[in-house]
Amino acid sequence: MGKQIQYSLKAAKQLRKIFKADRQSAEMIISAIEKYAESPLNRSDVKILKGQFEDLKRLRVGNYRVIFDENLIIINVYEIKHRQEAYHD
């Protein structure tokens, strides 16, 4: 059994916005997060971030970046942004 996935209000809102503009990308993002929750080991599309984003991880899904952290049971998704905007906050 995989980990539970929790979306922040911000991430849920961002995902809804992506879904309206580009349903295929939104479905890819959801699928990638679920796949990671099932099998987090040996993933080249996940990196641990540095600097002010330390302790967070980044999942790359096409042109989008999913910013999250995790513990033994839960993946907390904080933001889902286009790659051009992902690290500017």
Phi, psi and omega in degrees: 000138183274183179280155173284151178244126176241128178260134172292164177301320180297314181295320179296319179295317179297320180294320177298319180296317178297318182301319180294320184276325188207083185302321182298316178296318180300317178294322176297318181297311180300315180299317181294320178295316180296320178297317178297319180299326180283323186213083186280352185278150174055050180252116180282345181270007179242132177229149172274129184277162182237178177069223184292346180260014181309145181080357175257159177241160180234127174254125181268124177228098183058235180270007183247154178235131178254119181260125186207168164227174183207157169233200185294333186244332191234140168255121178261112179268120184263318184212149173228111186227157172295148186302330180290338183252355195299328189242023185265353182275000000 
